[in-house]
């Protein structure tokens, strides 16, 4: 027994058909198929349209990563006393 019993699946199918009706289920199936076809077509067309572009190089007058400087003073930090 359990959810994988064929009797449970049959009862579930009957309830779904009674709630939605055969016409809505047929339309749902065809709409789902059309949306999957459209998705596949869009994915294939994107792969066809993608063309590699040459890398963009910055102008030679400016460095790629400009240098950064920090003005600060270092202070010695005493370690806290442990109390075990």
PyMOL commands that set and color helices and strands:
alter all, ss='L'
color gray80, all
select helices_A, chain A and resi 6-20+22-49
alter helices_A, ss='H'
color red, helices_A
deselect
rebuild
show_as cartoon
